[in-house]
Amino acid sequence: MSKQPHILVEPHQVSDKVIVCGEPDRVNRIAEHLSDVEFLAENREFRLVRGLYNQSWVTVCSTGIGAASALIALEELQQCGMKQMVRVGSAGALQNAIALGDIIIAEAAVRDEGGSNSYVKNAFPACSDTSLVNGLNEYCDQQQISFHSGVVRSHDSFYTDEEQEICRYWHQKGVLGADMETSALLTVGRLRGVKVAAILTNVVLFEQDVQQGVTDYVAESAATMQGERHAILAALHALTR
């Protein structure tokens, strides 16, 4: 098989265990926890490296923002032999009790993005793989990291005209937080026979101004960076335990 058209890697370069993240620079931060790191490729929003953790090879791939590009990565990584994937991402809280830097483990997701809907009717559930979720929970319990586990919501824009009303609606339904990729990855991963889970760091307080929250995250506030580190190590544990 030749190189994949978007992620620019061949099957022998991709391990069966993969971490995906949105931000390309997060790939570098994940790589800091690996040994024997090898740069694989970079194209558009996709940056890929591979390294060893707990005597297992793990591939790391960024996907940019949104379901469409995340699903390109999933499809091409699956073509290269990926069997398990954990998304290490960020989210905005939909509950008051979730602080900046808190960890959210997605057990399932509301499918409010268009990517997965182009594959299968919306009645099909977006559910995480139980064994990976157990691994994420196990790490957080062992390290005494406070975390929230439950349902998240994935969507295509946080600049809609009714965004405040939408967030309040899902807040009332007990949804923990919102991102833009998790539900698509859970859904299409299930369709493709890939085990998928997601662990997210909260970077925006509930009903905080989105622009201010993202600005704080870009400035690498201590809480969100510590939360990201916890999420990375939990994902590596879940994939390699």
C-alpha positions as CSV (number, residue, x, y, z in Angstrom):
1,M,0.0,0.0,0.0
2,S,1.3,3.5,-0.9
3,K,1.3,6.5,1.3
4,Q,-2.0,7.7,2.6
5,P,-3.0,10.9,0.7
6,H,-3.5,13.2,3.7
7,I,-1.5,11.9,6.6
8,L,1.4,10.9,4.3
9,V,2.4,7.7,6.1
10,E,2.6,4.0,5.1
11,P,1.2,1.0,7.0
12,H,4.6,0.0,8.5
13,Q,4.9,3.4,10.1
14,V,1.7,3.2,12.1
15,S,1.3,1.2,15.3
16,D,-2.0,-0.4,16.3
17,K,-2.2,2.0,19.3
18,V,-2.8,5.7,18.4
19,I,-3.3,8.9,20.2
20,V,-5.0,11.7,18.3
21,C,-5.2,15.3,19.3
22,G,-6.4,18.5,17.5
23,E,-3.4,20.8,17.9
24,P,-0.2,19.9,16.1
25,D,2.0,21.3,18.9
26,R,0.3,18.9,21.3
27,V,1.9,16.1,19.3
28,N,5.2,17.4,20.5
29,R,4.1,17.6,24.1
30,I,2.8,14.0,24.0
31,A,6.1,12.9,22.4
32,E,7.9,14.2,25.5
33,H,6.5,11.2,27.4
34,L,7.8,8.7,24.8
35,S,11.2,7.2,24.1
36,D,12.8,6.4,20.7
37,V,10.6,9.1,19.1
38,E,10.6,9.1,15.3
39,F,9.1,11.9,13.3
40,L,6.9,10.4,10.6
41,A,5.2,13.1,8.5
42,E,3.5,16.6,8.5
43,N,0.9,17.8,6.0
44,R,-1.7,20.5,6.5
45,E,-3.1,19.9,10.1
46,F,-1.7,16.4,10.3
47,R,1.6,15.9,12.3
48,L,2.6,12.4,13.1
49,V,5.3,10.9,15.3
50,R,5.9,7.4,16.8
51,G,7.5,6.3,20.0
52,L,7.7,3.8,22.8
53,Y,5.7,3.8,26.0
54,N,5.6,0.9,28.5
55,Q,7.4,-1.2,25.9
56,S,4.6,-0.6,23.3
57,W,4.8,1.5,20.1
58,V,2.3,4.4,20.0
59,T,1.6,6.6,17.1
60,V,0.5,10.2,17.7
61,C,-1.4,12.2,15.1
62,S,-2.9,15.7,15.1
63,T,-6.2,16.3,13.3
64,G,-6.8,20.0,13.4
65,I,-10.2,21.3,14.3
66,G,-13.5,19.6,13.7
67,A,-15.0,16.3,12.7
68,A,-14.2,16.3,9.0
69,S,-10.4,16.4,9.4
70,A,-10.5,14.1,12.4
71,L,-12.4,11.5,10.3
72,I,-9.8,11.7,7.5
73,A,-7.2,10.9,10.1
74,L,-9.2,8.0,11.5
75,E,-9.9,6.5,8.1
76,E,-6.3,6.7,6.9
77,L,-4.9,5.5,10.2
78,Q,-7.3,2.5,10.2
79,Q,-6.1,1.7,6.6
80,C,-2.6,1.6,8.1
81,G,-3.5,-0.9,10.8
82,M,-4.7,1.1,13.8
83,K,-6.8,-0.9,16.2
84,Q,-7.2,1.4,19.2
85,M,-7.4,5.2,19.4
86,V,-7.7,7.6,22.3
87,R,-8.4,11.3,21.6
88,V,-6.6,13.6,23.9
89,G,-8.5,16.9,23.5
90,S,-9.9,20.0,25.0
91,A,-13.5,20.9,25.9
92,G,-15.6,23.7,27.2
93,A,-17.5,22.8,30.4
94,L,-21.3,22.6,30.4
95,Q,-21.5,22.1,34.2
96,N,-20.6,24.6,36.9
97,A,-18.7,22.1,39.0
98,I,-16.1,21.5,36.2
99,A,-13.0,23.7,36.8
100,L,-10.3,24.9,34.4
101,G,-7.9,22.0,33.9
102,D,-10.4,19.3,35.1
103,I,-10.4,16.0,33.2
104,I,-13.6,14.8,31.4
105,I,-13.7,11.2,30.3
106,A,-16.3,10.6,27.6
107,E,-18.4,7.6,28.0
108,A,-20.6,8.6,25.1
109,A,-21.3,11.7,23.0
110,V,-24.2,13.7,21.6
111,R,-23.8,13.7,17.8
112,D,-24.3,17.3,16.9
113,E,-21.6,17.4,14.2
114,G,-22.1,16.7,10.5
115,G,-19.1,14.3,10.0
116,S,-20.6,11.2,11.6
117,N,-24.0,12.0,10.1
118,S,-22.6,11.6,6.6
119,Y,-21.9,7.9,7.6
120,V,-25.0,6.7,9.5
121,K,-28.3,7.9,10.8
122,N,-28.2,10.0,14.0
123,A,-30.1,7.3,15.9
124,F,-26.8,5.3,15.9
125,P,-25.1,5.9,19.2
126,A,-21.6,7.4,19.8
127,C,-20.2,5.2,22.6
128,S,-16.6,4.8,23.9
129,D,-14.9,1.5,24.1
130,T,-15.4,0.1,27.6
131,S,-11.9,-1.3,28.0
132,L,-10.2,2.0,27.1
133,V,-12.6,4.0,29.4
134,N,-11.7,1.6,32.2
135,G,-8.0,2.2,31.6
136,L,-8.5,6.0,31.7
137,N,-10.5,5.7,34.9
138,E,-7.9,3.4,36.4
139,Y,-5.1,5.8,35.8
140,C,-7.0,8.8,37.3
141,D,-7.9,6.7,40.3
142,Q,-4.4,5.5,40.8
143,Q,-2.9,9.0,40.6
144,Q,-5.8,10.5,42.6
145,I,-6.7,12.8,39.8
146,S,-10.2,14.4,40.1
147,F,-12.2,13.7,36.9
148,H,-15.7,13.8,35.5
149,S,-17.0,10.8,33.6
150,G,-20.2,10.9,31.4
151,V,-21.7,12.2,28.2
152,V,-20.1,15.0,26.2
153,R,-21.5,16.9,23.1
154,S,-19.6,17.4,19.8
155,H,-20.6,20.2,17.4
156,D,-19.4,22.1,14.4
157,S,-19.2,25.7,15.6
158,F,-19.1,27.6,18.9
159,Y,-20.0,30.9,17.1
160,T,-23.6,30.1,16.3
161,D,-26.2,32.8,16.9
162,E,-28.0,30.6,19.5
163,E,-24.8,29.3,21.2
164,Q,-25.8,30.4,24.7
165,E,-29.2,28.8,24.5
166,I,-27.8,25.6,23.0
167,C,-25.3,25.3,25.9
168,R,-27.9,25.9,28.5
169,Y,-30.1,23.2,26.9
170,W,-27.4,20.5,27.2
171,H,-26.4,21.8,30.6
172,Q,-29.9,21.0,31.8
173,K,-29.6,17.5,30.3
174,G,-26.5,16.8,32.4
175,V,-24.0,16.8,29.5
176,L,-20.5,17.5,30.9
177,G,-18.8,19.4,28.2
178,A,-18.5,20.2,24.5
179,D,-15.9,19.6,21.9
180,M,-15.9,19.3,18.1
181,E,-14.5,15.8,17.3
182,T,-15.3,13.1,19.9
183,S,-18.7,11.9,18.7
184,A,-17.5,11.6,15.1
185,L,-14.5,9.5,16.2
186,L,-16.6,7.3,18.5
187,T,-19.2,6.7,15.8
188,V,-17.0,6.0,12.8
189,G,-14.5,4.1,14.9
190,R,-17.3,1.7,15.9
191,L,-18.3,1.3,12.2
192,R,-14.7,0.6,11.2
193,G,-14.0,-1.8,14.1
194,V,-11.6,0.5,15.9
195,K,-11.7,0.8,19.7
196,V,-12.0,4.5,20.5
197,A,-12.2,6.6,23.7
198,A,-11.7,10.3,24.5
199,I,-10.2,12.2,27.4
200,L,-10.7,15.9,27.4
201,T,-9.2,18.8,29.5
202,N,-11.6,21.6,30.3
203,V,-10.4,24.9,29.0
204,V,-13.5,27.1,29.3
205,L,-15.7,27.5,32.3
206,F,-19.5,27.1,31.9
207,E,-21.0,30.4,30.6
208,Q,-17.5,32.0,30.4
209,D,-16.8,33.9,27.2
210,V,-15.4,31.4,24.7
211,Q,-12.8,33.9,23.3
212,Q,-11.5,34.6,26.7
213,G,-11.3,31.0,27.6
214,V,-9.5,30.0,24.5
215,T,-7.1,33.0,25.0
216,D,-6.3,31.7,28.5
217,Y,-5.6,28.2,27.0
218,V,-3.3,29.5,24.3
219,A,-1.4,31.4,27.1
220,E,-0.8,27.9,28.7
221,S,-2.4,28.6,32.0
222,A,-1.0,26.3,34.7
223,A,-4.3,24.5,35.3
224,T,-5.0,23.6,31.7
225,M,-1.4,22.5,31.0
226,Q,-1.5,20.3,34.1
227,G,-4.8,18.9,33.0
228,E,-3.4,18.1,29.6
229,R,-0.5,16.3,31.1
230,H,-2.8,14.1,33.2
231,A,-4.9,13.4,30.1
232,I,-1.8,12.4,28.0
233,L,-0.5,10.0,30.7
234,A,-4.0,8.5,31.2
235,A,-4.3,7.9,27.5
236,L,-0.9,6.3,27.3
237,H,-1.8,4.1,30.3
238,A,-5.1,3.0,28.8
239,L,-3.5,2.0,25.5
240,T,-0.5,0.1,26.9
241,R,-1.6,-1.3,30.2
